Amino acid sequence: MGNYILKRVLTFLPILLIMSLVIFFIIQLPPGDYLTSYVAGLKAEGQIVDESELASLKERYGLDQPWFMQYFKWMGNILTRFDFGYSFKYEAPVWSTIASVLPMTIVVSLVTMLFNYLVGIPIGIYSAVHQYSIGDYCFTLLGFIGMAVPNFLFAILLMYGTYIWTGTAFIGLYTSEVLVGLQQGTMQWWEVLGRGDFWGRMAIPIIVIGTSGTCGTLRSMRAQMLDELGRNYVLCARAKGVSEKRIVYKYCLRAALNPTVSGLSGVLSHIFNGSTISAIVMNLQLVGPMLYEALKAQDMYLAGTILLVMGFLIIIGTLLSDILLAWLDPRIRFSGRRAE
Amino acid sequence: MSEITEPIIRVNDLRVNIKMDEGTLTPVRGVSFEIRPGETLGLVGESGCGKSLTSKAILGINEKKCQSSGEIFFQGEDGKTIDLLKLNPRGKEIRAIRGKQISMIFQEPMVAFSPMYTIGNQINECTMLHITKDKKESKAITLEMMKKVGIANAEKRYDQYPHEFSGGMLQRALIAMALVCKPRLLIADEPTTALDVTIQAQILELMQQLQKEMQMAILFITHDLGTVAKMCDRVAVMYLGRIVETGTAREIYKAPQHPYTRGLMGSVHKIGSRKLDRLYSIEGTVPLALNLKPGCGFYERCDARVEGVCDQAEPDLIQLEGTHCAACVHCRKEGKAE
């Protein structure tokens, strides 16, 4: 088991490097760079642009060099000085720009994942054990609706609903008081987590971002459980005198969890991607909208870093799911040993 | 053999119905038999004739959609006789009997174990449920039984997973799991079908030897007549959910009466027979037990059918010589009962 984990961690580093290369290559692919779009904006406003100043800016940011030189410089700075470059649009170092939204993004993502599994798995089990019951039909219907309705539509409906029922409009994760505190630096993000009103506000984004994933988990859990419940070992366990409850939880659940666990990193990336539009609609201060802005403005270091961080988190998710899988299923654990 | 002893199990007019949209499927239509301690009854028939459903009905482990009716009297360890069909199939009482007093060996050992837990864990579960709550004692009992069924290096094997076992070893483990609580009745549902012939013989000998030691009754389900001849004291031949012929193994092998039994016997290759003899095969397959026509279930496939007689009413089992019974109009004419 220890060997297995070590092997996984070692493969993790080259993957990260290759990923960064691909990300950077794709980010710089569109013609032009931040300066060209910046200059175009200035010219449209009728301002005069000093060509020599432009050239010196280009040189300062290394924009006149080929992309792979830019990449090596960027990577070198990250590895040696943990410097992720400069954000043209926010006019600040990339890392401090991201740091203002990253912790909360991770919190929201993790809580959404938790919501996904805590709701999806039990309902999936219930639906399978009580197949074709009224409860099963209701959950199946809800599951399909949840999967089919787009996130942003859900967001708009829920925001409208809260306004009608409570009379207060839902704007963003934070109350204005907290927002000011965060911007002025008198308040840290972890202090926000201790506030009751924050978790109340969190409910809507989590439901919006998490619903489709939860319904997916529900569906796959139900299908897998039904599969396992029909297997011969269930009959054999029954013939031994094992109770139904034990059959479901000791035998079937463990086997049925496999696809759900291996889908863990998929769920994570789904949350990252799915949250962008919802976050824009609901005005959430998360990474998603920032990435969107960065891509629009060709702010390449910011966009590249955000993608890199997300990729890093997804790789960690994969690692976690691999370890969990090996723990769950002895056949996976031993497959390496037999080859040796 | 032991005619005086009370039967351990007496199945009386067992029927299994499955309600479907097209009508009611009746895969088991009034099966009756009994088995005494130390005796082996072979239940023989083609696939789809209701053998497995009959055996699972005894344990109450058929799917929910299968409804069993009739009576299954089982004499428990305490000497009391209970009707197993009256018990709630998910209740505590029947679960205390399953695995402890009646246990079952399934046909495919490769899928009878969960791949997620060690063999030891899964056998041990049985003793923990039925015999002792003490973990050490339970493990000791499990290991002893694993050794008894011929699993070498049992201590190491205890902690191995099913995928690390060969098919023959898994079948041994499955037998160990079925016998670890020393049941009074063992149901063996084609226990050797999935194994190659040399392993088959070993497993059958093992079962006979353990039966002698424990004096248990065996219901041996198979479609292999060779195995039946080796294992069984009495035989019941099943066709389309009914028993069409029953008697001691000797009676049936010597003089099969029902055309179906004769067909089955004819389709077994015998050593010493001429090479050019083609094996006999019964035309067609077992019909679906749905909206059955009146008359003998074997009518369509029978080469001795009498029009106007066989398609009118289903013949009952008629006693011939000794314990030999058959359900065919031809037996009525020749048999001693008339």
Boltz contact constraints between the chains, C-beta under 6 A:
constraints:
  - contact:
      token1: [A, 232]
      token2: [B, 111]
      max_distance: 6.0
  - contact:
      token1: [A, 232]
      token2: [B, 112]
      max_distance: 6.0
  - contact:
      token1: [A, 233]
      token2: [B, 112]
      max_distance: 6.0
  - contact:
      token1: [A, 233]
      token2: [B, 113]
      max_distance: 6.0
  - contact:
      token1: [A, 233]
      token2: [B, 114]
      max_distance: 6.0
  - contact:
      token1: [A, 236]
      token2: [B, 106]
      max_distance: 6.0
  - contact:
      token1: [A, 236]
      token2: [B, 112]
      max_distance: 6.0
  - contact:
      token1: [A, 238]
      token2: [B, 61]
      max_distance: 6.0
  - contact:
      token1: [A, 239]
      token2: [B, 59]
      max_distance: 6.0
  - contact:
      token1: [A, 239]
      token2: [B, 61]
      max_distance: 6.0
  - contact:
      token1: [A, 239]
      token2: [B, 98]
      max_distance: 6.0
  - contact:
      token1: [A, 239]
      token2: [B, 104]
      max_distance: 6.0
  - contact:
      token1: [A, 240]
      token2: [B, 99]
      max_distance: 6.0
  - contact:
      token1: [A, 240]
      token2: [B, 126]
      max_distance: 6.0
  - contact:
      token1: [A, 241]
      token2: [B, 95]
      max_distance: 6.0
  - contact:
      token1: [A, 241]
      token2: [B, 98]
      max_distance: 6.0
  - contact:
      token1: [A, 241]
      token2: [B, 99]
      max_distance: 6.0
  - contact:
      token1: [A, 241]
      token2: [B, 129]
      max_distance: 6.0
  - contact:
      token1: [A, 244]
      token2: [B, 90]
      max_distance: 6.0
  - contact:
      token1: [A, 251]
      token2: [B, 114]
      max_distance: 6.0
  - contact:
      token1: [A, 254]
      token2: [B, 116]
      max_distance: 6.0
  - contact:
      token1: [A, 255]
      token2: [B, 116]
      max_distance: 6.0
  - contact:
      token1: [A, 330]
      token2: [B, 161]
      max_distance: 6.0
  - contact:
      token1: [A, 331]
      token2: [B, 115]
      max_distance: 6.0
  - contact:
      token1: [A, 331]
      token2: [B, 163]
      max_distance: 6.0
